[in-house]
Amino acid sequence: MSVAGFENKSYISDPGPGDVLVIWNRSFHGAEDADRFARGGASVLVAENGLMGKGWLGGNWYSLALSHVAVAGGVWPHGGKGRWDSFGVDLSPWHPVGGETVVLGQRGIGERGIKSPEAWAERTAQLYGGRVRSHPGKRNEGPPLVEDLVKASAVITWASSSALQALAMGVSVYHDHPNWVGAAAALSLREYGGAPAQNDEARLAVFHKVAWAMWRIDEIDNGSAFEHLFKEQ
């Protein structure tokens, strides 16, 4: 962060306004540090793998958001339509209704209140039907998401980035976490079974916003990511 005018330190004992903690997710001991910085009036910048996949468009992507992870609860400045439009990505037509429903499993790790409950995917599939797609994990097991959702008309998620990718593929999404990043273009799980939310304008608006939480490694290295995230502070 030195390229953006910050002095890098390995530890700050008494954080205050103007200090920033950069943390991976917000769990375990990291959560204690994040709470300590927040109490002191400092900023907490939470990093995770890129919302559209780490290797999206052949890049090396990470998500960055203030306070919490970008996928659920994080905040960041909205810089307008230009960033997403510059990627040159066309959102796919909506999949027709009548296909299969896929429940997206998650690892259940991360911040309390944001991580998925234990066995959430399995219980959800029992209640609503559908096939569980296990989280690929470190071994990257199972087919790629784009292949696995070819016949899907809907996915159910707790609050995953995979559901955001599904949204871009034209798969309707139902979410179980109220602060999921794509909620404005999806429906709550409680609304499952009715007409899906297939609103092109709302979907595009989600990606116009999400683009400002996604940064390539070169943009992190040169400081432009941090300059944007803290420009209003």
C-alpha positions as CSV (number, residue, x, y, z in Angstrom):
1,M,0.0,0.0,0.0
2,S,3.0,2.3,0.1
3,V,2.4,3.2,-3.5
4,A,-0.9,4.8,-2.4
5,G,0.7,6.8,0.4
6,F,0.4,4.4,3.3
7,E,3.4,3.2,5.4
8,N,3.5,-0.5,5.7
9,K,3.7,-1.9,9.3
10,S,3.5,-5.5,10.5
11,Y,1.6,-4.5,13.7
12,I,-0.1,-1.4,15.1
13,S,-0.8,-1.6,18.8
14,D,-3.1,1.4,19.1
15,P,-5.0,1.8,15.8
16,G,-6.9,5.0,15.1
17,P,-8.4,7.0,12.2
18,G,-6.0,7.0,9.2
19,D,-4.8,3.5,10.0
20,V,-5.8,0.6,7.7
21,L,-5.8,-3.2,8.5
22,V,-5.5,-5.3,5.4
23,I,-6.8,-8.8,6.1
24,W,-7.6,-12.0,4.3
25,N,-11.3,-12.7,5.0
26,R,-12.4,-11.8,8.5
27,S,-12.2,-15.0,10.5
28,F,-10.3,-16.7,13.3
29,H,-7.7,-14.4,14.9
30,G,-8.0,-12.0,12.1
31,A,-11.5,-11.2,13.3
32,E,-10.2,-10.1,16.6
33,D,-7.7,-7.7,14.9
34,A,-10.5,-6.4,12.7
35,D,-12.7,-5.7,15.6
36,R,-9.8,-3.9,17.4
37,F,-9.1,-1.7,14.5
38,A,-12.8,-0.9,14.0
39,R,-13.1,0.1,17.7
40,G,-10.3,2.5,17.3
41,G,-11.9,4.2,14.3
42,A,-9.4,2.7,11.8
43,S,-10.4,1.1,8.5
44,V,-10.6,-2.6,7.8
45,L,-9.9,-3.7,4.2
46,V,-10.9,-7.3,3.6
47,A,-9.4,-9.3,0.7
48,E,-10.6,-12.5,-0.9
49,N,-10.3,-14.3,-4.2
50,G,-11.9,-12.5,-7.2
51,L,-15.6,-12.5,-7.3
52,M,-15.7,-13.7,-10.9
53,G,-12.9,-16.3,-10.3
54,K,-9.3,-15.7,-9.7
55,G,-8.3,-16.4,-13.3
56,W,-11.2,-14.5,-14.9
57,L,-10.4,-13.1,-18.3
58,G,-6.9,-14.6,-18.1
59,G,-6.0,-12.3,-15.2
60,N,-5.1,-12.7,-11.5
61,W,-8.0,-11.2,-9.6
62,Y,-8.8,-10.4,-6.0
63,S,-11.8,-8.8,-4.3
64,L,-11.3,-5.9,-1.9
65,A,-14.0,-4.3,0.3
66,L,-14.2,-2.3,3.4
67,S,-15.4,-3.8,6.7
68,H,-16.4,-7.2,5.4
69,V,-15.9,-9.5,2.4
70,A,-17.2,-8.1,-0.8
71,V,-19.5,-11.1,-1.4
72,A,-21.6,-10.3,1.7
73,G,-21.6,-7.2,3.7
74,G,-18.5,-5.4,2.3
75,V,-18.7,-1.8,1.1
76,W,-16.8,0.1,-1.5
77,P,-17.1,3.3,-3.7
78,H,-19.2,2.9,-6.8
79,G,-17.2,4.5,-9.7
80,G,-19.9,4.2,-12.4
81,K,-20.5,2.0,-15.4
82,G,-17.1,2.4,-17.1
83,R,-15.0,-0.2,-15.3
84,W,-17.4,-3.1,-16.1
85,D,-18.0,-1.9,-19.6
86,S,-14.2,-1.8,-20.2
87,F,-14.0,-5.5,-19.6
88,G,-16.0,-6.1,-22.8
89,V,-18.1,-8.9,-21.2
90,D,-21.6,-9.7,-22.5
91,L,-24.0,-11.1,-20.0
92,S,-25.6,-14.3,-21.3
93,P,-29.3,-14.6,-22.1
94,W,-31.4,-16.0,-19.3
95,H,-31.7,-19.8,-19.1
96,P,-35.3,-20.9,-19.6
97,V,-37.3,-22.1,-16.6
98,G,-37.9,-25.9,-16.3
99,G,-34.3,-26.9,-16.0
100,E,-32.6,-28.3,-13.0
101,T,-31.9,-26.5,-9.7
102,V,-28.4,-26.6,-8.4
103,V,-27.6,-25.8,-4.7
104,L,-24.1,-24.3,-4.4
105,G,-22.2,-25.8,-1.5
106,Q,-19.8,-23.6,0.4
107,R,-16.9,-24.5,2.7
108,G,-18.5,-22.9,5.8
109,I,-15.4,-21.0,6.7
110,G,-15.0,-17.3,7.2
111,E,-16.6,-14.6,9.2
112,R,-19.3,-15.3,11.8
113,G,-22.7,-14.3,10.4
114,I,-21.4,-14.5,6.8
115,K,-20.1,-18.0,6.5
116,S,-22.7,-20.6,5.6
117,P,-24.1,-22.8,8.4
118,E,-22.9,-26.4,8.6
119,A,-24.6,-28.7,6.1
120,W,-26.6,-25.8,4.8
121,A,-26.5,-27.1,1.2
122,E,-27.6,-30.6,2.1
123,R,-30.5,-29.3,4.2
124,T,-31.5,-26.8,1.6
125,A,-31.6,-29.5,-1.1
126,Q,-33.8,-31.7,1.1
127,L,-36.3,-28.8,1.6
128,Y,-36.4,-27.3,-1.9
129,G,-35.1,-30.1,-4.1
130,G,-32.2,-29.8,-6.6
131,R,-28.7,-31.2,-6.9
132,V,-25.9,-30.1,-4.6
133,R,-22.7,-28.9,-6.3
134,S,-20.0,-29.5,-3.7
135,H,-17.5,-26.7,-3.2
136,P,-14.5,-27.6,-5.5
137,G,-12.0,-26.8,-2.7
138,K,-8.3,-26.8,-3.2
139,R,-8.3,-29.8,-5.4
140,N,-10.7,-28.2,-7.8
141,E,-12.8,-31.3,-8.1
142,G,-15.8,-31.6,-10.4
143,P,-16.5,-29.9,-13.7
144,P,-16.0,-26.2,-14.2
145,L,-19.0,-24.1,-13.2
146,V,-19.8,-23.1,-16.7
147,E,-20.1,-26.7,-17.7
148,D,-22.0,-27.8,-14.6
149,L,-24.8,-25.2,-15.1
150,V,-25.5,-25.8,-18.7
151,K,-28.9,-27.5,-17.9
152,A,-29.6,-25.3,-14.8
153,S,-32.5,-22.9,-14.7
154,A,-31.8,-21.8,-11.1
155,V,-29.1,-21.9,-8.5
156,I,-29.6,-21.6,-4.7
157,T,-26.8,-20.0,-2.7
158,W,-26.1,-19.0,0.8
159,A,-23.8,-16.2,-0.3
160,S,-21.2,-17.4,-2.8
161,S,-19.2,-15.8,-5.6
162,S,-20.1,-18.8,-7.7
163,A,-23.7,-17.6,-7.7
164,L,-22.5,-14.2,-9.0
165,Q,-20.8,-16.1,-11.9
166,A,-24.0,-18.0,-12.5
167,L,-25.9,-14.8,-12.7
168,A,-23.6,-13.7,-15.5
169,M,-24.2,-17.0,-17.3
170,G,-28.0,-16.3,-17.3
171,V,-28.9,-18.6,-14.4
172,S,-31.5,-17.3,-12.1
173,V,-30.4,-17.1,-8.4
174,Y,-32.0,-17.5,-5.1
175,H,-30.0,-16.5,-2.0
176,D,-30.3,-17.3,1.7
177,H,-28.1,-14.5,3.1
178,P,-29.7,-11.1,3.0
179,N,-26.5,-9.2,2.2
180,W,-25.4,-11.3,-0.7
181,V,-23.7,-9.1,-3.3
182,G,-26.0,-10.0,-6.1
183,A,-29.3,-9.7,-4.2
184,A,-30.6,-6.8,-6.2
185,A,-30.8,-9.1,-9.3
186,A,-31.9,-12.2,-7.5
187,L,-34.7,-13.4,-5.2
188,S,-34.6,-14.5,-1.6
189,L,-34.8,-18.3,-1.0
190,R,-38.2,-17.7,0.6
191,E,-39.4,-16.8,-2.9
192,Y,-38.2,-20.0,-4.5
193,G,-40.9,-21.7,-6.6
194,G,-42.4,-18.5,-8.1
195,A,-41.3,-16.6,-11.2
196,P,-37.6,-16.0,-11.3
197,A,-36.0,-12.5,-11.2
198,Q,-34.8,-12.2,-14.7
199,N,-34.3,-8.5,-14.9
200,D,-31.6,-7.4,-17.3
201,E,-31.4,-3.9,-16.0
202,A,-31.0,-5.0,-12.4
203,R,-28.4,-7.6,-13.3
204,L,-26.3,-5.2,-15.3
205,A,-26.5,-2.7,-12.4
206,V,-25.1,-5.4,-10.0
207,F,-22.1,-5.9,-12.2
208,H,-21.5,-2.2,-12.7
209,K,-21.1,-2.0,-8.9
210,V,-19.3,-5.3,-8.4
211,A,-16.6,-4.3,-10.9
212,W,-15.3,-1.8,-8.4
213,A,-14.6,-4.5,-5.8
214,M,-12.6,-6.6,-8.3
215,W,-9.0,-5.8,-8.9
216,R,-6.1,-7.4,-10.9
217,I,-2.9,-8.0,-9.1
218,D,-1.2,-5.3,-11.2
219,E,-3.8,-2.7,-10.0
220,I,-3.1,-3.7,-6.4
221,D,0.7,-3.5,-7.0
222,N,0.5,0.0,-8.5
223,G,-1.8,1.3,-5.8
224,S,-4.8,2.2,-8.0
225,A,-7.1,-0.2,-6.1
226,F,-6.3,1.4,-2.8
227,E,-6.6,4.9,-4.2
228,H,-10.2,4.1,-5.4
229,L,-11.2,2.4,-2.2
230,F,-10.1,5.3,0.0
231,K,-10.8,8.2,-2.2
232,E,-13.9,9.2,-0.3
233,Q,-12.3,9.0,3.1
